[in-house]
Amino acid sequence: MARYFTSDSHFGHFNSETGRGIITFERYEFNSIQEHDAYLMKLWTNWSEKLHKDDEFWFLGDFGNLQNLWLFDLFNEKGVKTHFLLGNHDAAANIPQIRKYVEYVHQYPVFLSNKLVVSHDPVATYEDTINIHGHLHGSKLKDINHINASVYVTDYKMITEQNIAGVFSKLPKYNRRFLYEPYAADYVFTQPKEDVVMDRNGRVDLSASRLLMKLNKENPHEYKGGL
């Protein structure tokens, strides 16, 4: 099984009265919204031909014209598990219609593991976790923990597990040992902790606390004092 991610197709996103839409503020290579939509339809068709039974295809929001939901059937017919995570342009009222074409519909961020979360808008991450998201157009966040799956930003390619693995290889080792967790510096203890050293401002002194833990482990019967 492999997972693939994309976002922000914005099918039909064009206002004929104002002359404004997705192709006027981002996707300038298209001369009309019809040309844009036809290109994306062909793109989805090509993607569906590359996926296999039990693979997962994740769409992370802002689909656009729901008349094009039939595109998900290209994946469903091959036994691919289809997911649709609602974006800010996807109305919750349309979930029943979406479910006719998509196996799983999500309204909120989804944790695929304790190190990987998918969402439409970017969500906060720890330094050892990754967020695959959409929503941002013509931009990326500067940290490597956020992977923008918006189809224009990815040069009309899906985000693959190989892309994700490449980012994970650059992140700190995932660690949930006490006082080594990514949130360790944010601890506010509600009762005294003899094995934790606090600084003059009442915050956890991680370096000193970790050293104390090490000394206690190396000399469990000899070391009694604080630092």
N, C-alpha and C positions, 0 to 999 in steps of 0.2 A: 504494500500500500504506500502511496506517495500523496503528498498534499500540494496543491497549487492555489495561488492567491492572486486576485485582481480586484480592482475597485474603480468606481467613478466612470462608468460608461457614458452616462448622461445622454442616452438615446433621445433624440427629438428635442434637445434643449436649445430652443431658438424661439425668440419672440418676433414675429413678422412685423408687428407694429413699431417696435423700437429698433429692430434690426440688430438686436443684441442676443448673444447666447454663447455657448461653449466654444464655438469656432471664432468668436470675435475677441475673446480675452485670453485664449490659450492655444487652441488647435488651429493655428493660422494656415496650415498646409491644405485645409479643405475649403473648397469654394462654396459649399452649401452644406446644410445639415443633412441633406439626403446623401451626399457623397460621404460625409462623416459616418453616418449610420451604416451605409453599405460596406464601408471598410471594416467597421467593427464586427458586423455580422460575418464577414468572411474570416476575420481574425478568430472569432469564437468557433467557427466551423473547423478551422485548422487546429485550434487547441484541442477540440473534442476528439480529433483523430489521433492525437498523441497520448491521450489518457487511456487507462485500462480499468477493467472491473475492480471495484473496491478502492480505487483511488478516490481522493476527495478534492472537489472543486469548490473553493470558497470565494464568494463575491462579497466584498466588504462595504457595500452601500452606494447609494446614489445611482440607481439603475436608469431611471428615465422612463420613457414611454413603455407602459406595461404591455402594449401590443407585441412587444418583442420578447416577452417571457418565454415564448416557444423555443428560444435558443437553449434554455436549460434542458430541453428534451434531447438535444444532441448528446448531452452527457448522460442523462437518465437512461437512454436506450442502450448505452454501453455498460451499464451497471455501476457508473460513477456515482458516489455519494455527493449530492449537491447541497450547498449551504448558502443562505442569503442572510446577511447581517444588515439590518436597516440602517440607512444613513439619514442625514438631516433632510434630504429631499424625498425620502420614502415614507409615505404615510402609514401609520399603524392600521388605519382603516382598510388598507389594501392587503393586509396579511392573508385573509381568506383566498383572494385571487392569486397571490404569490404561491400559496401552498398547493395550488393545482399543478404547479410546474416544478416546485422546489421541495426536496425531501425535508430539509430542516431550515426553519426560519428563526432568527435570533434578533431580539430587540436590544440586547446589551452586550458589552464586551464578553468574550469567551476565553477562558484559560484552557489552552490545549495541553499544557503541562505547568508545573510550578515555575518554569522558566520562560514560557512563551504565551503571550496573550494577543488575541486579535480583536480589533475594534474598528469603528469608522473614524471618529476623531482620535487623535493620538491620546494615549493615557500615560500617566507617570510610570516610570520603571525604576527598579534598582539597577545598580551598575552591572549586575550579572544576569539581567533578564532582557528579553526582546519583546517589543510591541510591533506587530505588523498592522498597519492602518491605511486608511485612505484620506479623503477630505482635503488635503493640502494640494493646491494646484500650482504648478510651476515652482515648487519649492520643496525642500527637505529640512528636517531638523538636523542640527549640527552634530548631535551625538550619534554614535553608531548603533545605539540600542533601539532606535526607531527606524523601521523599514517602511517606506511609503510605497504602497501597492497601486496607487492611482495610475491608470493605464498610460496616461501621457508622460508621467514622470519616469515610468519604467521603459520608455521607448516602445510601447505596445507589446511588452513581453509579460508573461506571468512571473510572479515571484515563486521560486522553487525551493525545495528543501536544501538543495545545494547552496543556494544563496544564503539561506538562514544558517547553515552549518559554517559557512565562511565567516559570518559575523560572530557566531558563538566562539570560534577559534581565537578571536581577538579579545574576548571578554575575560574578566577575572573568573577563577574557578568558583563554581557554585558551592557555597558553604553555609550551613545552617547550625554550626556549632555555636554554643552560647558565647556571646560577645564577639563573634566573628560574622554574625548575620549582616546582611546589607543594611539593616535598620538598627544595628547595635548602637550607633551614636545617638539615636533618638529615644533611648530608654529613659523613662521617668519612673523610678521604683516607688511603690506605695508602702514599702516596709524596708527596714534596714537589710543590707546585703553585705555580709562579712567578706565575701570574695570579690567585691567590686570596689574600686577606688574612685572617689569623686574628686573633681577639681574644685578650685575656690569658688566657682560659680554654681556649684551644685550639679554639674553635668558629669556624665561618665567619662573618666579618663581611660580611654581604650588601651593605650600603650601600657600604662601602669597596671591596669586590671589584667591584661593578658599575661604580663610578666608575673604577677602574683599567682595566677592560675598555674603557670608553668612551674614556679617554685613549689607550690603546694603539691603538685603532681610528682615532682622529682623527690621531694622530702616530706612526705605526708605526715610523718611523726615528729619531725624536727622543726619545721617552719610554722611559727604561730603568729608572728606579727604582721602588721600592715606595712605600707610603704610610705 
